[in-house]
Amino acid sequence: MTFQQPSRAIAAVAVALSVAFTTSAARADNILIKNVTLYDGTGAAAVKGANVLVKGDKIAAVSTGKISAGGAKVIDGTGKFLIPGLWDSHVHIRGGQSGMVTQGERQPIEDREAGMSALHSYLYLGVTSVYDSGNNPKFIYGLRADEQAGKIVSPHIFAAGGTISVPGGYGAGLTALKISNWEQGEKDLRAKITSEKPDMLKFILDRQGSGANKAVPTMSEDIFKKATGLAKSMGVRSTVHISAEWDAEMAVNNGVSALAHPVLRGVNNDSFIKLLADKKIPVATTMAVFFTIARVADDPSFFDEDMFKATTPADELVKSKTEERQRYIGSGMSATFKLMQPYAMATIKKMQESGVILSAGTDRTVGPMLHMELELLNQAGIKPVDIIKIATLNSAIYLGRDKDMGSVEQGKVADLLLLDADPAAAVKNFRTVNTVIKSGKKIDRDALDLPVNAGKKKKK
């Protein structure tokens, strides 16, 4: 981190226009956080006694020297810890789809209330950015438009819209773009990118064929290469759902920008991990989706933890502990994923040691799962201090937004998380949320539409 004297730092940055964040189009307040221990998200060592000035939606200065508050609101950071806002780089916001993808039952729906509740659960727990990696386009793009216009209280929403598969393939539901030949596929893909403006495309390369799932067709290497090439030429990054190392290697060698999952069903080959590191391919970690399905069979009591009760409707928690639990047990998913756990942990740790860019992602639908993901990374042997970067700047890298987001640096978007305990000392300290700032605006956590705030005045 480069520290400057306040006068020089402030002069170097134009005061950005404040971002409207509520339906009343209120301006973001200038904020000065004083005397805080700062982890800036870049992997640099902690800086004690740091001062961070926010003007509008941007970070105007970061300094260990005195910064005049002027008219800014002052937050005393003494004894507290400042990190960038957390990211979840693989979510599927609930409310846009129903039915099981594995059984081809997925249907588009538009339950905006469920979607807003999910988005508020992320904010409450310090997640200021999410990437929706496949959803009903009308639903998720509607939420994205409202978030960008400041009409709703929400994390930054990045979205893929519908996924891209082949007819009869995995994930080839009603909202998916299905490519059977390149002549038509090029037209459809170009139209999707032009009309939807996805933040990152999501491809599906999964042959299935394990357990109760029959084998299904998947995209050819030739078409995949042409599709990722077209996306790149139109300025759009791409990620891919894979379950086999050979498909992941093919995708990496044919232009994909990132992986939506690690290959967690076995310990990865050294050559494949080296390929990811050498090509700087970010990988969304997504252990939470597998480990919660495995764990819920033996002990669903983790859904009784405070962060779930505070942010998740009671009926959803009951459903998770009963109906969903029985579905996972009956389908064999719980038993299968339990067998995967030691291999997944070993692979994630090996990737981290080899320099692969790991990005915190869950493949789940609500905020508490991101904190479970961070704890799983720690259980895999990754130190909490390294998890800070995985959950912040690395996720911005995953989305191609690291130049303006993901770390506490001058000129970047002011997404900040103030914690009451040191996140580098213990991974559970990421839960000690004191203050959440998104785009320079302090979030009123007491006004979010969540169970913890039942009976209080809510913002819509």
Residue pairs with C-beta under 8 A, 6 or more apart in sequence:
1 38
1 40
1 42
1 44
1 47
1 62
1 409
3 47
3 62
3 63
3 64
3 65
4 12
4 61
4 62
4 63
4 410
5 63
5 65
6 51
6 53
6 61
6 63
6 65
6 66
6 67
6 68
9 53
9 60
9 61
9 62
9 63
9 410
10 53
10 60
10 61
10 67
12 410
13 55
13 58
13 60
13 61
13 410
13 411
15 55
15 56
15 60
16 55
16 56
16 57
16 58
16 440
17 56
17 57
18 27
18 28
18 29
18 56
18 57
18 440
19 28
19 56
19 57
19 150
19 439
19 440
19 441
20 26
20 27
20 149
20 150
21 28
21 150
21 153
21 438
21 439
21 441
22 150
22 153
22 459
23 151
23 460
25 150
27 56
28 54
28 56
28 57
28 439
28 440
28 441
29 72
29 73
29 440
29 441
29 442
30 53
30 54
30 55
30 56
30 70
30 71
30 72
30 73
30 440
31 53
31 54
31 72
31 73
31 74
31 75
31 414
31 437
31 440
31 442
32 51
32 52
32 53
32 54
32 67
32 69
32 72
32 73
32 74
32 75
33 51
33 52
33 54
33 75
33 77
33 82
33 416
33 418
34 51
34 67
34 74
34 75
34 76
34 77
34 78
35 49
35 50
35 51
35 76
35 77
35 78
36 49
36 50
36 51
36 52
36 77
36 78
36 80
36 81
36 82
36 418
37 46
37 47
37 48
37 49
37 50
37 77
37 80
37 81
37 82
37 422
38 46
38 47
38 48
38 50
38 52
38 62
38 81
38 82
38 83
38 408
39 46
39 81
39 82
39 83
39 385
39 388
39 408
39 423
39 424
40 47
40 62
40 83
40 84
40 407
40 408
40 409
41 83
41 84
41 388
41 389
41 392
41 393
41 406
41 407
41 408
42 389
42 393
42 407
42 409
43 386
43 388
43 389
43 393
46 424
47 64
49 64
50 62
50 63
50 64
50 77
50 82
51 61
51 62
51 63
51 64
51 65
51 66
51 67
52 59
52 61
52 62
52 82
52 408
52 416
53 59
53 60
53 61
53 62
53 63
53 67
53 72
54 60
54 72
54 414
54 416
54 437
54 440
55 72
55 440
56 414
56 440
57 413
57 414
57 439
57 440
57 441
58 411
58 412
58 413
58 414
58 440
59 408
59 409
59 410
59 411
59 412
59 413
59 414
60 410
61 67
61 410
62 408
62 409
62 410
73 442
75 418
75 435
77 418
79 420
80 418
80 419
80 420
80 434
81 418
81 419
81 420
81 421
81 422
81 423
81 429
82 408
82 416
82 417
82 418
82 419
83 388
83 392
83 408
83 416
83 417
83 419
83 423
84 392
84 393
84 406
84 407
84 408
84 415
84 416
84 417
85 126
85 127
85 128
85 129
85 155
85 392
85 415
85 416
85 417
85 436
85 437
85 438
86 125
86 126
86 127
86 128
86 129
86 360
86 370
86 391
86 392
86 417
86 430
87 127
87 128
87 129
87 130
87 131
87 359
87 360
87 391
87 392
87 395
87 396
87 406
88 122
88 127
88 129
88 130
88 131
88 360
88 361
88 362
88 367
88 369
88 370
88 373
88 395
89 130
89 131
89 133
89 282
89 284
89 359
89 360
89 361
89 395
89 398
89 399
90 131
90 133
90 260
90 261
90 284
90 286
90 361
90 362
90 363
91 130
91 131
91 132
91 133
91 361
91 362
91 363
91 364
91 365
92 132
92 133
92 134
92 135
92 363
92 364
92 365
93 115
93 118
93 119
93 130
93 132
93 135
93 139
93 140
93 143
93 157
93 365
94 111
94 114
94 115
94 118
94 365
94 366
95 109
95 110
95 111
95 112
95 113
95 114
95 115
95 116
95 118
95 139
96 108
96 109
96 110
96 111
96 115
96 135
96 136
96 139
96 140
97 106
97 107
97 108
97 109
97 135
97 136
97 173
97 175
98 106
98 107
98 109
99 105
99 106
99 107
100 106
101 170
101 171
101 173
102 170
102 208
102 213
102 331
104 172
104 173
106 173
106 174
106 175
107 173
107 174
108 136
108 138
108 139
108 174
108 175
109 136
109 139
110 136
110 138
110 139
110 142
112 139
112 142
112 143
115 139
115 143
116 143
116 152
116 154
116 449
116 460
117 313
117 449
117 450
118 365
118 366
118 367
119 130
119 143
119 152
119 153
119 154
119 155
119 157
120 153
120 154
120 311
120 448
120 449
120 450
121 311
121 312
121 366
121 367
121 368
121 450
122 128
122 130
122 155
122 366
122 367
122 370
123 153
123 154
123 155
123 367
123 436
123 438
123 443
123 445
123 448
124 310
124 311
124 367
124 433
124 436
124 445
124 448
124 450
124 452
125 307
125 311
125 367
125 368
125 370
125 371
125 431
125 433
126 417
126 419
126 430
126 433
126 436
127 155
127 367
127 370
128 155
128 156
128 415
128 417
128 436
128 437
128 438
129 155
129 156
129 158
129 395
129 396
129 399
129 405
129 415
130 155
130 156
130 157
130 158
131 158
131 159
131 160
131 199
131 200
131 361
131 395
131 398
131 399
132 140
132 157
132 158
132 159
132 160
133 160
133 200
133 202
133 239
133 241
133 260
133 284
133 361
133 363
134 160
134 161
134 162
134 163
134 171
134 202
135 159
135 160
135 161
135 162
135 175
136 162
136 175
137 161
137 162
137 175
137 196
140 157
140 159
140 161
141 159
141 161
141 196
143 152
143 154
143 157
144 157
144 158
144 159
146 152
146 154
147 154
147 155
147 156
147 157
148 157
152 460
153 443
153 447
153 448
153 459
155 438
156 405
156 415
156 438
156 439
158 199
158 200
158 399
158 401
159 198
159 199
160 198
160 199
160 200
160 201
160 202
160 239
161 175
161 192
161 196
161 198
162 173
162 175
162 176
162 177
162 192
163 171
163 173
163 175
163 176
163 177
163 202
163 203
163 204
163 241
164 176
164 177
164 178
164 179
164 189
164 201
164 202
164 203
164 204
164 227
165 171
165 172
165 176
165 177
165 178
165 179
165 203
165 204
165 218
165 219
166 172
166 178
166 179
166 180
166 217
166 218
166 219
167 178
167 180
167 217
168 216
168 217
169 178
169 204
169 206
169 216
169 217
169 218
169 219
170 204
170 206
170 207
170 208
170 216
170 218
170 241
171 204
171 206
171 241
172 178
172 204
176 204
177 188
177 189
177 192
179 185
179 188
179 189
179 219
179 223
179 227
181 223
182 222
182 223
182 226
185 223
185 226
185 227
186 226
186 230
189 227
189 230
189 231
190 230
190 234
192 198
193 201
193 230
193 231
193 234
193 236
194 234
198 236
199 236
199 237
199 399
200 236
200 237
200 238
200 239
200 257
200 258
200 399
200 400
201 231
201 236
201 237
201 238
201 239
202 238
202 239
202 240
202 241
202 260
203 219
203 224
203 227
203 228
203 238
203 239
203 240
203 241
203 251
203 256
204 218
204 219
204 240
204 241
205 218
205 219
205 224
205 240
205 241
205 242
205 247
205 248
205 250
205 251
206 216
206 218
206 241
206 242
206 243
206 244
206 247
207 215
207 216
207 218
207 243
207 244
207 247
208 214
208 215
208 216
209 215
209 216
210 336
211 331
211 332
211 333
211 336
212 331
212 332
218 247
219 227
221 250
221 254
224 250
224 251
224 254
224 256
225 254
225 255
227 238
228 238
228 251
228 254
228 255
228 256
228 257
229 255
231 237
231 238
232 238
232 255
232 257
237 257
237 258
237 399
237 400
238 255
238 256
238 257
238 258
239 256
239 257
239 258
239 259
239 260
239 284
239 398
240 248
240 251
240 256
240 258
240 259
240 260
241 260
241 261
242 248
242 251
242 259
242 260
242 261
242 263
243 261
243 263
243 265
244 263
244 265
245 263
245 266
245 268
245 269
245 272
248 259
248 263
248 272
249 272
249 275
251 259
252 259
252 275
252 276
252 279
252 281
253 275
256 281
257 281
257 282
257 400
258 281
258 282
258 283
258 284
258 359
258 398
259 276
259 281
259 282
259 283
259 284
260 284
260 286
260 361
260 363
261 283
261 284
261 286
261 363
262 268
262 283
262 284
262 285
262 286
262 344
262 347
262 348
262 351
263 272
263 347
264 286
264 287
264 290
264 340
264 343
264 344
264 347
264 348
265 340
265 343
266 343
266 347
267 343
267 346
267 347
267 350
268 347
268 350
268 351
273 347
273 350
273 351
273 354
273 356
274 354
275 281
276 283
276 351
276 354
276 356
277 351
277 354
277 355
277 356
280 357
281 356
281 357
282 357
282 358
282 359
282 394
282 397
282 398
283 351
283 356
283 357
283 358
283 359
284 359
284 360
284 361
284 363
284 398
285 348
285 358
285 359
285 360
285 361
285 373
285 376
285 377
285 390
286 361
286 362
286 363
286 373
287 344
287 345
287 348
287 373
287 376
287 377
287 380
288 362
288 363
288 364
288 369
288 370
288 372
288 373
288 376
289 362
289 363
289 364
290 337
290 340
290 341
290 344
291 337
291 341
291 344
291 372
291 376
292 302
292 364
292 369
292 372
293 328
293 333
293 334
293 337
294 334
294 335
294 337
294 338
294 340
294 341
295 302
296 302
296 303
296 320
296 321
296 324
296 325
296 328
296 334
297 325
297 328
297 329
297 334
297 335
297 338
300 320
300 321
300 325
302 308
302 372
303 312
303 317
303 320
303 321
304 317
305 368
307 367
307 368
307 371
307 431
308 317
308 368
309 317
309 451
309 452
310 450
310 451
310 452
311 366
311 367
311 368
311 450
311 451
311 452
312 366
312 368
312 451
313 451
314 451
328 334
329 335
344 380
345 376
345 379
345 380
345 381
346 380
348 358
348 377
348 380
348 382
349 380
349 381
349 382
351 358
352 358
352 380
352 381
352 382
352 386
357 394
357 397
357 398
358 377
358 382
358 390
358 394
359 390
359 394
359 395
359 397
359 398
360 370
360 373
360 374
360 377
360 387
360 390
360 391
360 394
360 395
361 373
361 395
361 398
362 369
362 370
362 372
362 373
370 391
371 430
371 431
374 387
374 391
374 427
374 430
375 427
375 428
377 387
377 390
377 427
378 384
378 387
378 427
382 390
383 424
384 423
384 424
384 425
384 426
384 427
384 429
384 430
385 423
385 424
387 423
387 427
387 430
388 423
388 424
391 430
392 406
392 407
393 402
393 406
393 407
394 406
395 406
396 402
396 405
396 406
396 407
397 406
404 411
404 412
404 413
405 412
405 413
405 415
406 412
408 416
413 439
413 440
414 437
414 439
414 440
415 437
415 438
415 439
416 435
416 436
416 437
417 433
417 435
417 436
417 437
418 433
418 434
418 435
418 436
418 437
419 429
419 430
419 432
419 433
419 434
420 429
420 432
420 433
420 434
421 429
421 432
422 429
423 429
423 430
433 445
435 442
435 443
436 442
436 443
436 445
437 443
444 459
446 453
446 456
447 453
447 456
447 457
447 458
447 459
448 458
448 459
449 458
449 459
449 460
